[in-house]
Protein backbone atom coordinates (compact mmCIF):
# COMPACT_ATOMS: atom_id res chain seq x y z
CA UNK A 1 0.00 0.00 0.00
CA UNK A 2 1.21 3.46 -0.92
CA UNK A 3 -0.09 6.80 0.33
CA UNK A 4 0.96 9.58 -2.01
CA UNK A 5 -0.04 13.02 -3.19
CA UNK A 6 -2.77 13.17 -5.79
CA UNK A 7 -1.74 13.48 -9.44
CA UNK A 8 -3.75 14.63 -12.46
CA UNK A 9 -3.87 11.04 -13.73
CA UNK A 10 -5.89 10.08 -10.60
CA UNK A 11 -8.95 12.21 -11.42
CA UNK A 12 -11.05 9.62 -13.24
CA UNK A 13 -10.30 6.69 -10.93
CA UNK A 14 -10.75 8.77 -7.78
CA UNK A 15 -14.10 10.17 -8.91
CA UNK A 16 -15.24 6.60 -9.62
CA UNK A 17 -14.18 5.40 -6.14
CA UNK A 18 -15.88 8.32 -4.42
CA UNK A 19 -19.10 7.82 -6.36
CA UNK A 20 -19.05 4.08 -5.65
CA UNK A 21 -18.67 4.67 -1.90
CA UNK A 22 -21.33 7.37 -1.86
CA UNK A 23 -23.71 5.01 -3.66
CA UNK A 24 -22.89 2.23 -1.18
CA UNK A 25 -24.04 4.45 1.67
CA UNK A 26 -27.05 5.97 -0.10
CA UNK A 27 -25.39 9.37 -0.47
CA UNK A 28 -25.62 9.54 -4.26
CA UNK A 29 -28.12 12.37 -4.16
CA UNK A 30 -28.38 16.12 -3.54
CA UNK A 31 -26.89 17.33 -0.27
CA UNK A 32 -23.78 15.16 -0.50
CA UNK A 33 -20.37 15.32 -2.20
CA UNK A 34 -21.97 13.48 -5.12
CA UNK A 35 -22.91 16.83 -6.68
CA UNK A 36 -19.69 18.71 -5.95
CA UNK A 37 -18.29 20.23 -9.15
CA UNK A 38 -14.78 19.38 -7.95
CA UNK A 39 -15.41 15.63 -7.94
CA UNK A 40 -14.15 15.12 -11.49
CA UNK A 41 -11.16 17.43 -11.07
CA UNK A 42 -9.79 16.60 -7.65
CA UNK A 43 -6.16 17.18 -8.62
CA UNK A 44 -6.90 20.70 -9.84
CA UNK A 45 -9.06 21.46 -6.80
CA UNK A 46 -6.30 20.66 -4.33
CA UNK A 47 -3.49 22.71 -5.90
CA UNK A 48 -4.02 25.74 -3.64
CA UNK A 49 -1.38 26.17 -0.90
CA UNK A 50 -4.08 25.80 1.78
CA UNK A 51 -5.19 22.43 0.35
CA UNK A 52 -3.71 18.96 0.37
CA UNK A 53 -5.01 15.66 -1.01
CA UNK A 54 -3.51 12.19 -0.63
CA UNK A 55 -4.53 8.96 -2.35
CA UNK A 56 -4.14 5.32 -1.37
CA UNK A 57 -2.91 2.92 -4.00
CA UNK A 58 -2.41 -0.85 -3.78
CA UNK A 59 -0.68 -2.74 -6.60
CA UNK A 60 -1.33 0.14 -8.99
CA UNK A 61 -5.04 0.36 -8.17
CA UNK A 62 -6.35 3.58 -6.64
CA UNK A 63 -8.51 2.67 -3.63
CA UNK A 64 -9.39 6.09 -2.23
CA UNK A 65 -8.07 9.22 -0.66
CA UNK A 66 -8.72 12.18 1.54
CA UNK A 67 -8.05 15.88 1.61
CA UNK A 68 -7.68 18.97 3.72
CA UNK A 69 -8.97 22.36 2.70
CA UNK A 70 -10.18 25.54 4.35
CA UNK A 71 -13.66 25.29 5.86
CA UNK A 72 -15.88 27.54 3.75
CA UNK A 73 -17.66 30.19 5.79
CA UNK A 74 -15.21 30.01 8.71
CA UNK A 75 -11.98 31.70 9.79
CA UNK A 76 -8.52 30.90 8.44
CA UNK A 77 -7.57 28.71 11.40
CA UNK A 78 -10.18 26.05 10.63
CA UNK A 79 -9.78 23.35 8.01
CA UNK A 80 -12.10 20.63 6.85
CA UNK A 81 -11.29 16.98 6.28
CA UNK A 82 -12.74 16.61 2.79
CA UNK A 83 -13.72 13.76 0.54
CA UNK A 84 -12.07 11.00 2.53
CA UNK A 85 -13.37 7.79 1.02
CA UNK A 86 -11.94 4.30 0.79
CA UNK A 87 -13.25 1.56 -1.49
CA UNK A 88 -14.48 -1.62 0.21
CA UNK A 89 -11.37 -3.50 -1.00
CA UNK A 90 -9.16 -1.14 1.01
CA UNK A 91 -11.04 -1.24 4.30
CA UNK A 92 -10.10 -3.22 7.38
CA UNK A 93 -6.32 -2.89 7.03
CA UNK A 94 -5.79 0.32 9.01
CA UNK A 95 -5.09 2.30 5.85
CA UNK A 96 -7.82 4.85 6.57
CA UNK A 97 -6.20 5.60 9.91
CA UNK A 98 -2.77 5.96 8.28
CA UNK A 99 -4.25 8.33 5.72
CA UNK A 100 -5.98 10.38 8.40
CA UNK A 101 -2.79 10.67 10.47
CA UNK A 102 -0.85 11.93 7.44
CA UNK A 103 -3.56 14.46 6.63
CA UNK A 104 -3.66 15.69 10.22
CA UNK A 105 0.12 16.13 10.28
CA UNK A 106 -0.08 18.32 7.18
CA UNK A 107 -3.10 20.21 8.50
CA UNK A 108 -1.37 20.98 11.80
CA UNK A 109 1.20 23.02 9.87
CA UNK A 110 -1.50 25.28 8.40
CA UNK A 111 -4.52 25.21 10.70
CA UNK A 112 -5.48 25.10 14.39
CA UNK A 113 -8.69 23.06 14.19
CA UNK A 114 -10.08 20.36 11.89
CA UNK A 115 -13.80 19.91 11.18
CA UNK A 116 -15.45 17.05 9.33
CA UNK A 117 -18.90 15.86 8.48
CA UNK A 118 -20.09 12.38 7.65
CA UNK A 119 -23.04 10.02 7.94
CA UNK A 120 -23.98 8.05 11.03
CA UNK A 121 -24.38 5.02 8.74
CA UNK A 122 -20.64 5.13 7.95
CA UNK A 123 -20.03 3.30 11.23
CA UNK A 124 -16.37 2.39 10.71
CA UNK A 125 -15.51 5.97 9.77
CA UNK A 126 -17.24 7.28 12.89
CA UNK A 127 -15.25 4.85 15.07
CA UNK A 128 -12.04 5.96 13.36
CA UNK A 129 -12.73 9.63 14.02
CA UNK A 130 -13.52 9.01 17.68
CA UNK A 131 -10.36 6.90 18.12
CA UNK A 132 -8.32 9.70 16.54
CA UNK A 133 -9.55 12.19 19.10
CA UNK A 134 -12.36 13.91 17.23
CA UNK A 135 -15.27 15.10 19.33
CA UNK A 136 -18.84 14.86 18.17
CA UNK A 137 -20.49 18.22 17.50
CA UNK A 138 -24.19 18.99 17.91
CA UNK A 139 -24.49 20.96 14.67
CA UNK A 140 -22.58 21.62 11.46
CA UNK A 141 -20.03 24.40 11.01
CA UNK A 142 -19.23 26.51 7.96
CA UNK A 143 -20.88 26.40 4.57
CA UNK A 144 -19.93 23.05 3.03
CA UNK A 145 -23.07 22.58 0.95
CA UNK A 146 -23.47 19.05 2.30
CA UNK A 147 -26.77 19.39 4.10
CA UNK A 148 -27.38 15.64 3.85
CA UNK A 149 -24.67 14.84 6.38
CA UNK A 150 -26.01 14.04 9.84
CA UNK A 151 -22.85 13.68 11.92
CA UNK A 152 -20.19 16.32 12.63
CA UNK A 153 -16.82 16.22 14.39
CA UNK A 154 -14.05 18.59 15.35
CA UNK A 155 -10.51 18.30 16.69
CA UNK A 156 -7.85 20.70 17.87
CA UNK A 157 -4.64 20.22 15.89
CA UNK A 158 -2.46 21.80 18.59
CA UNK A 159 -1.11 18.49 19.96
CA UNK A 160 -0.22 16.97 16.59
CA UNK A 161 3.54 16.83 15.97
CA UNK A 162 4.56 18.74 12.87
CA UNK A 163 8.25 17.88 12.85
CA UNK A 164 7.73 14.51 11.09
CA UNK A 165 6.24 16.05 7.97
DRENLO-650571 format. One record per residue: residue number from 1; residue in three letters; x, y, z of N, C-alpha, C in turn. Coordinates in Angstrom, 3 decimals. Example, Ala and Ser with C-alpha at 12.3 -4.5 7.8 and 13.67 -1.06 7.14 Angstrom:
BEGIN
<kekol 1, "ALA", <13.190, -5.690, 7.800>, <12.300, -4.500, 7.800>, <13.200, -3.300, 7.800>>
<kekol 2, "SER", <12.850, -2.250, 7.080>, <13.670, -1.060, 7.140>, <12.900, 0.030, 7.870>>
END
This chain:
BEGIN
<kekol 1, "UNK", <0.843, -1.176, 0.000>, <0.000, 0.000, 0.000>, <0.885, 1.234, 0.000>>
<kekol 2, "UNK", <0.498, 2.191, -0.807>, <1.213, 3.463, -0.917>, <0.224, 4.593, -0.635>>
<kekol 3, "UNK", <0.656, 5.546, 0.173>, <-0.085, 6.795, 0.334>, <0.776, 7.864, -0.313>>
<kekol 4, "UNK", <0.204, 8.577, -1.274>, <0.964, 9.583, -2.013>, <0.085, 10.771, -2.350>>
<kekol 5, "UNK", <0.722, 11.853, -2.772>, <-0.037, 13.024, -3.193>, <-0.799, 12.729, -4.479>>
<kekol 6, "UNK", <-1.942, 13.345, -4.602>, <-2.770, 13.171, -5.794>, <-2.042, 13.698, -7.026>>
<kekol 7, "UNK", <-2.280, 13.057, -8.148>, <-1.738, 13.477, -9.444>, <-2.906, 13.638, -10.407>>
<kekol 8, "UNK", <-2.694, 14.386, -11.470>, <-3.753, 14.630, -12.455>, <-4.297, 13.315, -13.020>>
<kekol 9, "UNK", <-3.453, 12.330, -13.170>, <-3.872, 11.038, -13.727>, <-4.853, 10.289, -12.818>>
<kekol 10, "UNK", <-5.001, 10.740, -11.570>, <-5.889, 10.080, -10.605>, <-7.338, 10.529, -10.711>>
<kekol 11, "UNK", <-7.607, 11.613, -11.421>, <-8.945, 12.207, -11.416>, <-10.069, 11.223, -11.733>>
<kekol 12, "UNK", <-9.958, 10.497, -12.798>, <-11.050, 9.616, -13.236>, <-11.262, 8.476, -12.235>>
<kekol 13, "UNK", <-10.175, 7.817, -11.849>, <-10.297, 6.686, -10.930>, <-10.799, 7.137, -9.560>>
<kekol 14, "UNK", <-10.326, 8.283, -9.088>, <-10.750, 8.774, -7.780>, <-12.225, 9.146, -7.779>>
<kekol 15, "UNK", <-12.675, 9.823, -8.818>, <-14.098, 10.168, -8.911>, <-14.959, 8.904, -8.906>>
<kekol 16, "UNK", <-14.495, 7.860, -9.579>, <-15.243, 6.599, -9.620>, <-15.305, 5.959, -8.231>>
<kekol 17, "UNK", <-14.194, 5.963, -7.500>, <-14.180, 5.396, -6.144>, <-15.125, 6.178, -5.242>>
<kekol 18, "UNK", <-15.027, 7.491, -5.280>, <-15.877, 8.316, -4.416>, <-17.350, 8.078, -4.723>>
<kekol 19, "UNK", <-17.698, 8.050, -5.988>, <-19.103, 7.825, -6.357>, <-19.577, 6.429, -5.947>>
<kekol 20, "UNK", <-18.695, 5.439, -6.049>, <-19.050, 4.078, -5.647>, <-19.328, 4.024, -4.140>>
<kekol 21, "UNK", <-18.476, 4.666, -3.351>, <-18.668, 4.667, -1.898>, <-19.928, 5.449, -1.521>>
<kekol 22, "UNK", <-20.126, 6.591, -2.141>, <-21.335, 7.375, -1.863>, <-22.594, 6.571, -2.182>>
<kekol 23, "UNK", <-22.573, 5.845, -3.282>, <-23.708, 5.005, -3.659>, <-23.916, 3.895, -2.630>>
<kekol 24, "UNK", <-22.827, 3.294, -2.182>, <-22.887, 2.226, -1.183>, <-23.613, 2.678, 0.085>>
<kekol 25, "UNK", <-23.437, 3.943, 0.448>, <-24.042, 4.452, 1.675>, <-25.280, 5.312, 1.428>>
<kekol 26, "UNK", <-25.828, 5.249, 0.205>, <-27.054, 5.975, -0.097>, <-26.891, 7.476, -0.203>>
<kekol 27, "UNK", <-25.662, 7.928, -0.407>, <-25.386, 9.365, -0.469>, <-25.165, 9.847, -1.906>>
<kekol 28, "UNK", <-25.725, 9.156, -2.851>, <-25.618, 9.535, -4.264>, <-26.835, 10.379, -4.669>>
<kekol 29, "UNK", <-26.962, 11.497, -3.968>, <-28.115, 12.374, -4.161>, <-27.760, 13.791, -3.720>>
<kekol 30, "UNK", <-28.645, 14.740, -3.975>, <-28.377, 16.122, -3.543>, <-28.114, 16.208, -2.042>>
<kekol 31, "UNK", <-27.231, 17.134, -1.670>, <-26.892, 17.329, -0.269>, <-25.620, 16.617, 0.154>>
<kekol 32, "UNK", <-25.009, 15.900, -0.784>, <-23.783, 15.165, -0.496>, <-22.716, 15.525, -1.520>>
<kekol 33, "UNK", <-21.500, 15.033, -1.305>, <-20.369, 15.316, -2.196>, <-20.635, 14.852, -3.629>>
<kekol 34, "UNK", <-21.609, 14.005, -3.801>, <-21.968, 13.476, -5.124>, <-22.111, 14.589, -6.161>>
<kekol 35, "UNK", <-22.644, 15.724, -5.752>, <-22.912, 16.834, -6.677>, <-21.801, 17.867, -6.741>>
<kekol 36, "UNK", <-20.749, 17.708, -5.965>, <-19.686, 18.708, -5.947>, <-19.040, 18.826, -7.318>>
<kekol 37, "UNK", <-18.914, 20.041, -7.836>, <-18.290, 20.235, -9.149>, <-16.828, 19.780, -9.174>>
<kekol 38, "UNK", <-16.197, 19.758, -8.019>, <-14.781, 19.382, -7.954>, <-14.543, 17.886, -8.090>>
<kekol 39, "UNK", <-15.568, 17.083, -7.992>, <-15.407, 15.634, -7.939>, <-14.652, 15.062, -9.137>>
<kekol 40, "UNK", <-14.831, 15.638, -10.291>, <-14.151, 15.123, -11.486>, <-12.797, 15.781, -11.741>>
<kekol 41, "UNK", <-12.439, 16.733, -10.904>, <-11.163, 17.435, -11.067>, <-10.494, 17.623, -9.713>>
<kekol 42, "UNK", <-10.336, 16.534, -9.001>, <-9.786, 16.602, -7.650>, <-8.346, 17.117, -7.643>>
<kekol 43, "UNK", <-7.546, 16.700, -8.579>, <-6.159, 17.178, -8.624>, <-6.125, 18.701, -8.716>>
<kekol 44, "UNK", <-6.879, 19.257, -9.646>, <-6.904, 20.705, -9.841>, <-7.447, 21.419, -8.609>>
<kekol 45, "UNK", <-8.438, 20.851, -7.976>, <-9.063, 21.457, -6.803>, <-8.086, 21.609, -5.640>>
<kekol 46, "UNK", <-7.186, 20.671, -5.485>, <-6.297, 20.656, -4.328>, <-4.905, 21.217, -4.623>>
<kekol 47, "UNK", <-4.783, 22.104, -5.595>, <-3.488, 22.709, -5.897>, <-3.214, 23.998, -5.131>>
<kekol 48, "UNK", <-4.208, 24.535, -4.447>, <-4.017, 25.738, -3.641>, <-3.096, 25.415, -2.454>>
<kekol 49, "UNK", <-2.327, 26.392, -2.002>, <-1.377, 26.168, -0.903>, <-2.061, 25.825, 0.422>>
<kekol 50, "UNK", <-3.332, 26.115, 0.561>, <-4.082, 25.798, 1.780>, <-4.803, 24.453, 1.673>>
<kekol 51, "UNK", <-4.525, 23.712, 0.598>, <-5.187, 22.434, 0.350>, <-4.161, 21.325, 0.179>>
<kekol 52, "UNK", <-4.591, 20.120, 0.500>, <-3.710, 18.958, 0.373>, <-4.591, 17.728, 0.168>>
<kekol 53, "UNK", <-4.234, 16.873, -0.785>, <-5.008, 15.657, -1.012>, <-4.051, 14.501, -1.225>>
<kekol 54, "UNK", <-4.310, 13.410, -0.524>, <-3.515, 12.191, -0.631>, <-4.395, 11.050, -1.120>>
<kekol 55, "UNK", <-3.797, 10.143, -1.884>, <-4.525, 8.962, -2.350>, <-3.852, 7.705, -1.811>>
<kekol 56, "UNK", <-4.633, 6.644, -1.759>, <-4.141, 5.321, -1.368>, <-4.174, 4.437, -2.608>>
<kekol 57, "UNK", <-3.052, 3.776, -2.822>, <-2.910, 2.919, -3.998>, <-2.359, 1.568, -3.537>>
<kekol 58, "UNK", <-2.895, 0.498, -4.081>, <-2.408, -0.848, -3.783>, <-2.216, -1.581, -5.102>>
<kekol 59, "UNK", <-0.996, -2.011, -5.366>, <-0.679, -2.738, -6.600>, <-1.155, -1.990, -7.839>>
<kekol 60, "UNK", <-0.971, -0.680, -7.842>, <-1.327, 0.143, -8.993>, <-2.795, 0.507, -9.102>>
<kekol 61, "UNK", <-3.611, 0.064, -8.151>, <-5.043, 0.359, -8.171>, <-5.343, 1.431, -7.122>>
<kekol 62, "UNK", <-5.979, 2.508, -7.552>, <-6.348, 3.577, -6.637>, <-7.566, 3.131, -5.832>>
<kekol 63, "UNK", <-7.439, 3.159, -4.502>, <-8.508, 2.674, -3.628>, <-9.227, 3.773, -2.871>>
<kekol 64, "UNK", <-8.719, 4.998, -2.939>, <-9.386, 6.087, -2.234>, <-8.448, 7.211, -1.923>>
<kekol 65, "UNK", <-8.900, 8.081, -1.036>, <-8.071, 9.220, -0.656>, <-8.804, 10.113, 0.308>>
<kekol 66, "UNK", <-8.130, 11.198, 0.653>, <-8.715, 12.180, 1.545>, <-7.969, 13.486, 1.427>>
<kekol 67, "UNK", <-8.664, 14.572, 1.760>, <-8.054, 15.883, 1.607>, <-8.306, 16.813, 2.770>>
<kekol 68, "UNK", <-7.532, 17.879, 2.769>, <-7.676, 18.972, 3.724>, <-7.839, 20.247, 2.915>>
<kekol 69, "UNK", <-8.778, 21.057, 3.326>, <-8.974, 22.360, 2.702>, <-9.591, 23.305, 3.710>>
<kekol 70, "UNK", <-9.567, 24.593, 3.421>, <-10.184, 25.540, 4.354>, <-11.681, 25.275, 4.468>>
<kekol 71, "UNK", <-12.222, 25.454, 5.665>, <-13.658, 25.294, 5.861>, <-14.356, 26.549, 5.366>>
<kekol 72, "UNK", <-15.147, 26.408, 4.325>, <-15.880, 27.544, 3.753>, <-16.790, 28.156, 4.805>>
<kekol 73, "UNK", <-16.791, 29.483, 4.863>, <-17.656, 30.187, 5.794>, <-17.120, 30.230, 7.208>>
<kekol 74, "UNK", <-15.817, 29.989, 7.382>, <-15.212, 30.015, 8.707>, <-13.909, 30.794, 8.644>>
<kekol 75, "UNK", <-13.229, 30.929, 9.788>, <-11.983, 31.698, 9.789>, <-10.819, 30.873, 9.251>>
<kekol 76, "UNK", <-9.690, 31.542, 9.060>, <-8.520, 30.903, 8.442>, <-7.911, 29.777, 9.260>>
<kekol 77, "UNK", <-8.182, 29.726, 10.550>, <-7.573, 28.713, 11.395>, <-8.279, 27.379, 11.377>>
<kekol 78, "UNK", <-9.380, 27.273, 10.636>, <-10.181, 26.045, 10.628>, <-10.121, 25.387, 9.258>>
<kekol 79, "UNK", <-9.768, 24.109, 9.258>, <-9.776, 23.348, 8.009>, <-10.880, 22.304, 8.083>>
<kekol 80, "UNK", <-11.106, 21.702, 6.941>, <-12.099, 20.631, 6.848>, <-11.430, 19.405, 6.270>>
<kekol 81, "UNK", <-11.675, 18.245, 6.876>, <-11.293, 16.978, 6.277>, <-12.312, 16.735, 5.176>>
<kekol 82, "UNK", <-11.837, 16.639, 3.939>, <-12.743, 16.610, 2.792>, <-12.570, 15.345, 1.961>>
<kekol 83, "UNK", <-13.673, 14.851, 1.504>, <-13.717, 13.759, 0.544>, <-12.752, 12.625, 0.881>>
<kekol 84, "UNK", <-12.851, 12.161, 2.116>, <-12.070, 10.998, 2.532>, <-12.942, 9.764, 2.353>>
<kekol 85, "UNK", <-12.609, 8.994, 1.345>, <-13.366, 7.791, 1.015>, <-12.387, 6.677, 0.682>>
<kekol 86, "UNK", <-12.758, 5.470, 1.064>, <-11.939, 4.300, 0.787>, <-12.847, 3.193, 0.253>>
<kekol 87, "UNK", <-12.478, 2.647, -0.885>, <-13.247, 1.555, -1.491>, <-13.284, 0.366, -0.544>>
<kekol 88, "UNK", <-14.308, -0.451, -0.665>, <-14.480, -1.617, 0.214>, <-13.230, -2.498, 0.223>>
<kekol 89, "UNK", <-12.562, -2.641, -0.909>, <-11.371, -3.497, -1.001>, <-10.199, -2.977, -0.167>>
<kekol 90, "UNK", <-10.247, -1.719, 0.230>, <-9.162, -1.137, 1.012>, <-9.480, -0.975, 2.489>>
<kekol 91, "UNK", <-10.636, -1.410, 2.903>, <-11.036, -1.243, 4.296>, <-10.606, -2.432, 5.153>>
<kekol 92, "UNK", <-10.417, -2.151, 6.439>, <-10.098, -3.217, 7.383>, <-8.618, -3.491, 7.568>>
<kekol 93, "UNK", <-7.756, -2.697, 6.939>, <-6.316, -2.885, 7.034>, <-5.622, -1.784, 7.838>>
<kekol 94, "UNK", <-6.387, -0.805, 8.304>, <-5.791, 0.319, 9.015>, <-5.294, 1.429, 8.097>>
<kekol 95, "UNK", <-5.581, 1.310, 6.815>, <-5.093, 2.301, 5.850>, <-5.804, 3.637, 6.001>>
<kekol 96, "UNK", <-7.082, 3.606, 6.338>, <-7.816, 4.845, 6.566>, <-7.219, 5.634, 7.721>>
<kekol 97, "UNK", <-6.831, 4.940, 8.776>, <-6.195, 5.600, 9.913>, <-4.849, 6.202, 9.495>>
<kekol 98, "UNK", <-4.062, 5.443, 8.749>, <-2.772, 5.959, 8.281>, <-2.960, 7.206, 7.419>>
<kekol 99, "UNK", <-3.946, 7.178, 6.565>, <-4.249, 8.327, 5.718>, <-4.649, 9.525, 6.574>>
<kekol 100, "UNK", <-5.515, 9.304, 7.534>, <-5.981, 10.385, 8.402>, <-4.823, 10.995, 9.187>>
<kekol 101, "UNK", <-3.943, 10.176, 9.713>, <-2.787, 10.672, 10.465>, <-1.919, 11.557, 9.575>>
<kekol 102, "UNK", <-1.669, 11.116, 8.361>, <-0.851, 11.929, 7.437>, <-1.530, 13.255, 7.110>>
<kekol 103, "UNK", <-2.827, 13.228, 6.915>, <-3.557, 14.464, 6.626>, <-3.541, 15.407, 7.827>>
<kekol 104, "UNK", <-3.706, 14.864, 9.010>, <-3.663, 15.692, 10.215>, <-2.287, 16.325, 10.412>>
<kekol 105, "UNK", <-1.239, 15.581, 10.142>, <0.118, 16.125, 10.276>, <0.311, 17.315, 9.341>>
<kekol 106, "UNK", <-0.182, 17.198, 8.116>, <-0.084, 18.322, 7.178>, <-0.949, 19.480, 7.664>>
<kekol 107, "UNK", <-2.163, 19.172, 8.073>, <-3.102, 20.207, 8.502>, <-2.562, 20.993, 9.695>>
<kekol 108, "UNK", <-1.885, 20.321, 10.604>, <-1.367, 20.984, 11.801>, <-0.334, 22.061, 11.472>>
<kekol 109, "UNK", <0.249, 21.996, 10.297>, <1.200, 23.024, 9.872>, <0.508, 24.285, 9.362>>
<kekol 110, "UNK", <-0.778, 24.178, 9.050>, <-1.497, 25.278, 8.397>, <-2.748, 25.749, 9.142>>
<kekol 111, "UNK", <-3.253, 24.919, 10.038>, <-4.521, 25.208, 10.701>, <-4.440, 24.875, 12.185>>
<kekol 112, "UNK", <-5.403, 25.367, 12.942>, <-5.480, 25.100, 14.386>, <-6.525, 24.046, 14.735>>
<kekol 113, "UNK", <-7.526, 23.899, 13.875>, <-8.689, 23.061, 14.190>, <-9.167, 22.380, 12.916>>
<kekol 114, "UNK", <-9.577, 21.110, 13.049>, <-10.081, 20.362, 11.893>, <-11.534, 19.957, 12.131>>
<kekol 115, "UNK", <-12.365, 20.231, 11.158>, <-13.796, 19.913, 11.177>, <-14.055, 18.853, 10.117>>
<kekol 116, "UNK", <-15.027, 17.999, 10.362>, <-15.451, 17.051, 9.331>, <-16.915, 16.736, 9.510>>
<kekol 117, "UNK", <-17.522, 16.309, 8.425>, <-18.904, 15.863, 8.482>, <-19.030, 14.555, 7.721>>
<kekol 118, "UNK", <-19.933, 13.717, 8.212>, <-20.089, 12.384, 7.653>, <-21.527, 11.914, 7.884>>
<kekol 119, "UNK", <-21.740, 10.645, 7.694>, <-23.039, 10.023, 7.939>, <-22.939, 9.058, 9.109>>
<kekol 120, "UNK", <-23.948, 9.009, 9.924>, <-23.977, 8.055, 11.030>, <-23.877, 6.622, 10.505>>
<kekol 121, "UNK", <-24.407, 6.375, 9.309>, <-24.381, 5.025, 8.737>, <-22.980, 4.576, 8.322>>
<kekol 122, "UNK", <-22.035, 5.488, 8.242>, <-20.643, 5.126, 7.955>, <-19.973, 4.788, 9.291>>
<kekol 123, "UNK", <-20.406, 3.672, 9.866>, <-20.035, 3.303, 11.234>, <-18.530, 3.203, 11.439>>
<kekol 124, "UNK", <-17.819, 2.550, 10.539>, <-16.374, 2.388, 10.705>, <-15.663, 3.735, 10.677>>
<kekol 125, "UNK", <-16.112, 4.642, 9.825>, <-15.513, 5.974, 9.771>, <-15.745, 6.717, 11.076>>
<kekol 126, "UNK", <-16.928, 6.612, 11.627>, <-17.237, 7.275, 12.894>, <-16.357, 6.746, 14.022>>
<kekol 127, "UNK", <-16.136, 5.449, 14.061>, <-15.254, 4.845, 15.071>, <-13.831, 5.369, 14.878>>
<kekol 128, "UNK", <-13.373, 5.437, 13.644>, <-12.035, 5.956, 13.359>, <-11.876, 7.379, 13.884>>
<kekol 129, "UNK", <-12.834, 8.238, 13.579>, <-12.733, 9.631, 14.016>, <-12.690, 9.738, 15.535>>
<kekol 130, "UNK", <-13.515, 8.984, 16.215>, <-13.516, 9.010, 17.683>, <-12.181, 8.518, 18.244>>
<kekol 131, "UNK", <-11.649, 7.444, 17.663>, <-10.358, 6.903, 18.124>, <-9.212, 7.870, 17.851>>
<kekol 132, "UNK", <-9.363, 8.716, 16.865>, <-8.317, 9.697, 16.535>, <-8.482, 10.998, 17.318>>
<kekol 133, "UNK", <-9.418, 11.034, 18.232>, <-9.547, 12.189, 19.104>, <-10.538, 13.248, 18.665>>
<kekol 134, "UNK", <-11.334, 12.954, 17.647>, <-12.356, 13.912, 17.227>, <-13.506, 13.863, 18.226>>
<kekol 135, "UNK", <-14.122, 15.004, 18.435>, <-15.270, 15.103, 19.328>, <-16.520, 15.371, 18.508>>
<kekol 136, "UNK", <-17.570, 14.692, 18.880>, <-18.842, 14.856, 18.174>, <-19.408, 16.244, 18.442>>
<kekol 137, "UNK", <-19.880, 16.901, 17.398>, <-20.489, 18.220, 17.502>, <-22.000, 18.087, 17.371>>
<kekol 138, "UNK", <-22.729, 19.026, 17.934>, <-24.188, 18.987, 17.909>, <-24.788, 19.561, 16.640>>
<kekol 139, "UNK", <-23.983, 20.342, 15.900>, <-24.491, 20.963, 14.667>, <-23.332, 21.202, 13.711>>
<kekol 140, "UNK", <-23.649, 21.388, 12.442>, <-22.584, 21.619, 11.458>, <-21.949, 22.994, 11.611>>
<kekol 141, "UNK", <-20.749, 23.117, 11.052>, <-20.030, 24.398, 11.007>, <-19.808, 24.766, 9.543>>
<kekol 142, "UNK", <-19.585, 26.052, 9.297>, <-19.226, 26.505, 7.959>, <-20.346, 26.371, 6.952>>
<kekol 143, "UNK", <-19.942, 26.452, 5.699>, <-20.880, 26.397, 4.567>, <-20.384, 25.374, 3.551>>
<kekol 144, "UNK", <-20.484, 24.098, 3.887>, <-19.934, 23.052, 3.027>, <-20.836, 22.690, 1.857>>
<kekol 145, "UNK", <-22.131, 22.971, 1.986>, <-23.068, 22.584, 0.946>, <-23.519, 21.139, 1.059>>
<kekol 146, "UNK", <-23.123, 20.454, 2.126>, <-23.472, 19.045, 2.305>, <-24.532, 18.890, 3.390>>
<kekol 147, "UNK", <-25.679, 19.427, 3.142>, <-26.767, 19.387, 4.105>, <-27.285, 17.999, 4.408>>
<kekol 148, "UNK", <-26.923, 17.007, 3.612>, <-27.378, 15.640, 3.846>, <-26.612, 14.927, 4.945>>
<kekol 149, "UNK", <-25.457, 15.461, 5.315>, <-24.670, 14.836, 6.378>, <-25.387, 15.014, 7.714>>
<kekol 150, "UNK", <-25.293, 13.985, 8.563>, <-26.011, 14.036, 9.836>, <-25.108, 13.881, 11.054>>
<kekol 151, "UNK", <-23.801, 13.858, 10.836>, <-22.853, 13.676, 11.923>, <-21.653, 14.588, 11.695>>
<kekol 152, "UNK", <-21.252, 15.322, 12.757>, <-20.190, 16.316, 12.632>, <-19.183, 16.137, 13.743>>
<kekol 153, "UNK", <-17.904, 16.367, 13.416>, <-16.821, 16.219, 14.386>, <-15.843, 17.386, 14.269>>
<kekol 154, "UNK", <-15.105, 17.600, 15.352>, <-14.046, 18.593, 15.355>, <-12.899, 18.140, 16.224>>
<kekol 155, "UNK", <-11.711, 18.676, 15.928>, <-10.514, 18.301, 16.687>, <-9.513, 19.438, 16.649>>
<kekol 156, "UNK", <-8.949, 19.748, 17.806>, <-7.848, 20.703, 17.867>, <-6.611, 20.030, 17.291>>
<kekol 157, "UNK", <-5.858, 20.763, 16.499>, <-4.640, 20.216, 15.891>, <-3.392, 20.610, 16.678>>
<kekol 158, "UNK", <-3.576, 21.272, 17.809>, <-2.455, 21.795, 18.590>, <-1.484, 20.721, 19.069>>
<kekol 159, "UNK", <-1.966, 19.531, 19.395>, <-1.109, 18.493, 19.959>, <-0.485, 17.570, 18.903>>
<kekol 160, "UNK", <-0.738, 17.849, 17.640>, <-0.220, 16.974, 16.585>, <1.205, 17.395, 16.232>>
<kekol 161, "UNK", <2.155, 16.457, 16.304>, <3.537, 16.828, 15.973>, <3.685, 17.197, 14.499>>
<kekol 162, "UNK", <4.379, 18.295, 14.248>, <4.565, 18.736, 12.867>, <5.990, 18.523, 12.381>>
<kekol 163, "UNK", <6.868, 18.052, 13.234>, <8.253, 17.879, 12.846>, <8.501, 16.667, 11.964>>
<kekol 164, "UNK", <7.548, 15.731, 11.902>, <7.725, 14.513, 11.089>, <7.368, 14.721, 9.635>>
<kekol 165, "UNK", <6.734, 15.830, 9.330>, <6.238, 16.054, 7.971>, <7.334, 16.612, 7.105>>
END
